Amino acid sequence: MSIRRNTLYNILGQIAPLGISLVTVPLYLRYIGDARYGVLAIIWLFTGYFGVFEMGLSRATAYYLARQHDDTPDVRSTTFWTALWLNLLFGFFGAVVIYLLAKPIFTNFFHISMTMRESILVSLPWIAAALPISTLGGVLVGSLEARERFFYINTIGVVNTAVTQVFPLLIAVFISPELFWLIPTVILARAFGLLLQFFGVWHYLPIVPAKLFSKSQARSLFSYGGWISVSNIVSPLLVTFDRILIGAMLSMQAVTYYTVPYNLVSKITFVPGALANSMFPVFSRSKDNEAKALAENALTLLLAVMTSVTIIGVLLLPLFLTHWISPEFSIKGSLVGMILLSGLWFNGLAFIPYGLLQAQGRPDITAKLHLIELPIFLLFLWGGIILLGLPGAALAWTFRTIIDSLLLFYFSEIKIKLGYFLPSLFMIIISFFVAPRHVFTIQSLFALILVLISLAWSLILSRDIRRYLYLFINFIFNKFLAA
């Protein structure tokens, strides 16, 4: 299968949900309010963190099924069933833990009104049910990734996003905006997506009569997945604890002012995520030298794309939030988003060494790095919120991603070309100073010039981008102008 084609599928699969979110988020804020939206964000972060109960088996499934690419279907089916039953068991165990812990946490830790707290407590069984759905979905997606069925994965992902975004919104508009209506609707929508994923695995793995559980395969999955599970325990804290601490130290409205720009700008990682996911099965089957050469070529392409995307994002964010939601929201949220974008640039580049290390059977390195980073991040996060509020939280998050990225490049031994890296970083820094808040200003002119320079820089960096541009221009000329 083509890495380029699979990457394109992954990118398109992320763009479509982004378009859905652009439409639905303002409507959610209008019909359910800032506070309820902030509570929903915290609930999904809470349940997402307990995804650690899948014990790293999702990534382990993708790793072993990719290495079993040329084995018989019954061998792959045994691996799949072993991972599925294990994740189902851990998912149910995690659901019990969530059910027991959610009440004291949401009662005592967060600043939530009594009405919303009661709605959450009524919905606890549904919140707990989200976990086994999530753990099963991880194994199903990992199985499809190993078979490089990225078109199907992303098609189902778009359908599932549409269902989980639109149906709760319809409930909020026509029935009730209360959480005890919205939460069950989201869970049922996610269960619908699970059925579609299972059908894909049944067809593409394919699932055939085979042994439903293998002790030896379970040991192999745990051997690889053990370190992944360590990352799964620590990584959600590194990625999401900023919003949890904001909710505890500031307010639910502050969570919304942070979460909305975060969710918006974090979408730029669909580019490196799409590339890294499509390369993981190839990395897993390749020899070390071949995999490293592929990684270095991918990094150059990624640097070219991410630099322009990040600069355009920083420059447009204040204007976009002003017209998408409100000028008041832009004032409170745009600086947060701009700071996070700079961190996401580093984080996006690190997708390549992160995927390479795990594909080479070294998930222990990524896990150990996360353990080292956690206390440093929590200290900076706490201090940043106290001193600077929301921008301080964004700065702490960005500082952590920079450290993480540099360490991943060091341990993966992927070479960074400073002649490419430093000019890109310099242009991103400049974009903070010329980002306009109004359309027709002198800053807008400088912003346009910077965008053109960044696009030209991308063409200089990447031969692939130059080739794609040439093919596109040639297609347009032959299709329209030559006629």
N, C-alpha and C positions, 0 to 999 in steps of 0.2 A: 504494500500500500504506500502511497505517496505521502511524505511528511508535509509537503506544501499543501496538498489537497486536504489532509486531515487538519492542518493548522487553520486553513480557511474555514472549514466546517466549525471548528471550535470558536473562531472569531465571530462568525455569523450567529452561532448559537448563544453568544454573549450579548451581541448587539441588540437582538430582538427583545430579550428581557429588559434591557436598558430602556428601550423605547416604551415598553409597557409601564415601567416604573416612572418614567417621565410624565406619563399621563395620569397614573393612579395616585402618586404621592401627594400632589396638591389637593386632589379630591379627598384622600384620607384625612389630611390635615383640616380640610373644610368640614367634613361630616363627623369626624370623631374627636377632633381637637388635638392640640399639641401634647397634652398630658397623656391621653390614652395612647397616642402613637408612641410616645416615649416608653410607656409601660409595655406595649407590644414588643418594642425593640429589645427591652431588657429580658422579656420572657424568652424570646428566640435566642438571645445570647446565653441565657441560663440553660436552656435545653441543649443548645449547640455545644456548650462546654461538656455536658455529660455524654457527648459522643465519644469520650475517652473509653467508654465501656465496649466499644467495638475492638479494642485491644490491638489496633494496627492491622487488623485482618483485611481491611479493604485494599490497602496498598500492597500487603503481602499477597493477596489474591491476584492482583494485577501483575506483580512481579513473577510469581510462579507460573501463572497461565501463559504469560509472554514467553517464558523459557520453555514451556511445553508446547510451543507453537506447532511443531512438527510431530508431536506425539498423537496417539490415537484418541478419538473422542471420548472413549470410556475413561482414559487417564485424566483428561481435563474435567470430565463430569464428576469424578470422585473428588478432585481438588475443590471444585465449585461447591458440591454438597457439604463437604467437610467444613468449609469456611462459612457457608450459609447457616448451618445448624449451630455452629459455635457463636456466630454473631447474633442469631435469634435468642439464644440462651442469655448471652451477656446483655442484650437489649432489654429483655424482660427484667433481669436483675437490676439494671440501671433505672428502669421505670419505677421499680419499688423504691429505690433510693431517692429519686426525684420527688416522688409522692410524699415521702417522709420529711424531706428537707425543705421543700418549697414553702410550706406554711410558716415555719419560724423565720425563714429568710425574708419572704415578702412581707411578713408582719412586723419585723423588728429592724430590718436593715435599710429599706428604701423609704424615701419620703413620698408616700402615696396616700391619696384621700381614702376615707373609710369606705365610700361607695365602690371605688375601683378595687380596693383590697378584698372586699366581699365577692366581687365578680371573679377575681383571680382564684380565691379559695373554692368557689363553686366549680371552677373549671379545672381543678387539679388533676382529675382522672384523665382529661383530654391532654393536658400538658405532659403528663407522664407517658401517654400513648405515643407522643411524638418520637420518643427515643427508639423503640424497636423498629419503627418505620424508617428512621434514619440509619440505623445499623444495617438493616437488610438492604437498603438502597445503596449503601457504600459497597457491599459485596457485588451487587448487580452491576453497578457502574464500573467497578474495577474489572469485572469479567468482560464487559463489552470493550473497555479500553485495551485489554490484553489482546483481544481479537481485532483491534483497530477499527471498530465499528463506530467511528466518531460522528458520522452523519446521523445514525439512528439515535445516539446519545443526545445530540444537540437538538434534534427534532422533538424528542420526548421532553427534553428540558424546557424548550420554548412552550410547548403545550402545558406542561405542569406549572410553569411560572404564570402563564395567562390565567389558568384556573385558580391558583392560589392567590393571585392579586385581584382578580375581577369578582369572584364569587363572594368573598368577605365584604368587598365594597358594596355590592348589591344588597347584601344583608344589612349593612350599616345605613344605606339610603332608604330602603323600603321596609325594613322591619325594626331594627334597633342598633344604635352605635355602641351598646354595652359589650364589654369584653366577653361575657358568658355566652354571647351569640357569635362573636367573631372568631374566638379561639377554636371551637369545634369545627367551624367551617373550614379553617385553614388545615386542620389535621385530616379531615375527610378528603380534602383536595390532594394532599400529599399521598394519601393511601391510594388514590386513583393513579397517580404517577408511578407508584410502586408496581402496580399490575402491568403497566405498559413496559416497564423495564424488565420484568420477569419474562414477558413474552419475547422480548428481544434476545435475552440470554438463551432461552429455549431454542430459538431458531438459529442463532449465529454461533453458539459455542461449538456444536449444538449439544443439548442435553440428551443423552442416550442412556439405556439401562446400564447401571454401573453400581459399584459399591457406594452406599450412601454416607459412610463415615470411615475414615482411615486414621488410625492412631499415628502412624508414621508421618502422614501428611499433616496432621494436626501439629505434631512436634515441629515440623519444618516451618509451618505457618507461624507458630508462636516464636520460633527462633528468630525469624526475620521481623515479625510484627511486634515483638517485645520492645525493641528500641523505638519503633514507630509509635507504640502506645505511650512511651515516655514523652515523645514529642507531642502526641495528642493531648496529654495531660497539661503540658507546659505551654504549648503554642497558643491555645485559646486564651490563656491569661495574657500572653504577650500581645495578642491581636485585639482582644475585646475588653480587657480589664479597665481600659481607659473609660469606657462608657459606664461600666459598673461603678467605678469610683466616683465619677461625675454625678451619677444618680444618688450616691450616698453622701457626698460632700456638698453638692450644690442643689440641684432640683431635677425633676422629670422634664421640665421645659428646657433646661440646659442640655439634657440628654438628646432631646430633639434637635436643638441647634447644632449639636455635634454630630449626631447620627446621620441626619439628612445630607450634609456635605460629605461626610465620610462615605456613605453608601454611594453617593454620586461619583466622587473622584476615584474611589477604589475600583470602579469599573475599568480603569485603564489597565489594570492587571490582567484583563481578559486577553490582551495581546501576548505577554510572556506566558500566561497560564495556558493559552491555546497551543503555543509552540512547545512548551515543556511537556504538556500532556501527550502531544502527538509523538514526541521524541522518546518518551519513557520506555515504551515497548522496544524501540530500536536500540536505545542504550542498553537495555537489559540483555539483548541477544548479541551485542557487539563486543569485540575485544577491547581492552582498556585503551590502547592507542587510537583505535578507530573511533571509539566513543568520545575521546578527548578532542580529536580533530573536528568531529561533528559539533561538539559543544562550542569550540572557539569560533567556528564559522557562524553558528547560530547567535553567539553573543554579539558579533559585529553587526549583524542584521538587526538584532534587538535594540542595540544602542542607538542605531540610526532611527528606528521607528519610535522608540520610547522618548527620545529627546524632543522630537518635534511634537509628539502628542502631549507630553508634559508641559512644554512651553505654551502651547495653544490652550491647554486646560487652565493654567495659571492666569493667562491673560483674559480669558473669557468668563471665568467663574464669578467675579463680582457682578458683571452685567447679567449673566444668566440667572443667578439667584434673585436679582432685583426684579426681572420680568417673569421668571418662573413662579416665584412665590410672592415676595414683597421686598421693598427697599429696606424695611426694618430687619427682615430676616437676613438679607445680604450683609448688612452691617455687622450682625452678630455671628454669621456663619462663614463669610467668604474668606477671612484670614485663616480660620481653622482649616478650611479646604485647601487653601494654597500651601500652607505648611505641610499638610498631609501629602499633597501631590509630590513635593520634593522627596519625602520619604518613600513614597511609592515608586519613584524613579529608581532609587537604589534597590528597593525590594523587588522590582520587576526584573532587573538585571540578575539578581541572585536566584531567580527561578532555575536558571540553567545549571549552576554548580550544585544547587540543592537536589535537583532531579538526577544529575549525574552521580552524585554520591550514593543516593538511594538505589539507583539502578545498578551500581557496581557492588551492591551488597554491603554498603557501609552506612546504614541508617543510624548506627551508634554515634557517628560523628555529629550529625545534625541534632540528635537528641541531647548529647552532652553540651553542645553550644547553647541550646535553649535553656538548659539547667543553669549554666553560668550566667546567661543574660537576665534571667528572671528577677533576682533580687536587685540588680542594678536598675532595671527598668522600673520596678515598683517604687524604688526610692526616688528616682527622678520624676516619676508620674505624680507621686504624692506632693513633692516639693513644687513641681510645675503648676499643679492646680491651686495650691495655696498662694503662690506668688503671682501667677498670671491668669488663673482661671482656665477657660477653654483653650486659648492659644498655648498656655503652658502644657496642657495635656497633649496637644498636637506636637509640640516640640519634643516632649519626652518620647512619644511614639516614634517620631522621625529619627531621633538620636539612636534609639534601639535598632531600627532597621539599618542604619548606616553601619553600626558595629557588626550586626549579624551578616550583612552582605560582604564586608571586607574579610571576615573570618571564613565564610564559605568559599570565597575565591582562593584564599590561602590554602585551605585543606584539600580542595579539589584540584589544585595546581593548574587551574585555567589562567592563562596569561591575560592581563588587562593592558591594553595599549594606551599609555597615558596621553599620547598625542591625540587619541580619539576621545578619551574620557574627560580630560580637563577642560577643553573648549566647550564640550557639551554641558558640563557642570557650570561653567561661567555664564553661559547663555541662560540657564535656568535661574541663576541668582539674579541676573539683570531683569528677568521677566517680572520679579516681585516689585520692582521699582517703576515699571511702566504699565502695569495692569490698570486699565481705565475703569472708572465707575460710571462714566457717561459716554455715549457713542461718539459724539462729535467734539473731540478735544485734541490737544496736541499729543497727549499720551496715547490716544488711539492711533495716531500716525506712527509714533515710535513703536507701538505694539505691532502694527502691520509690518514695519520694516524688520522687526525681530523675527516674526513668523517666516517671512521670506528668506531671511538668512538661515534660520533653522532648517527649512525645507531644502535649501541648497546644500547645507552641511550634510543632511541625510543622504542626498544623492552622491556626495563625495565619499561618504563612508562605505556605502553598500553597493557592490556590483549587482546584487540581486534586485535592489530597488531600481537601479538604472535600467536593468534588463526588462523588468516589469513595466516601467514607464515607456520604454521603447515599444514593447509589444502592444501596449494600450494605444499609444499614438498611431502606430501602424494599423491597428484594427480600426480606429476611428477614420483614418484617412481612406483606407480601402473600402470601408462600409458606406461612408457618407460623401466624403469629398471627391473621391475618384469617380463616383457615379455621377 
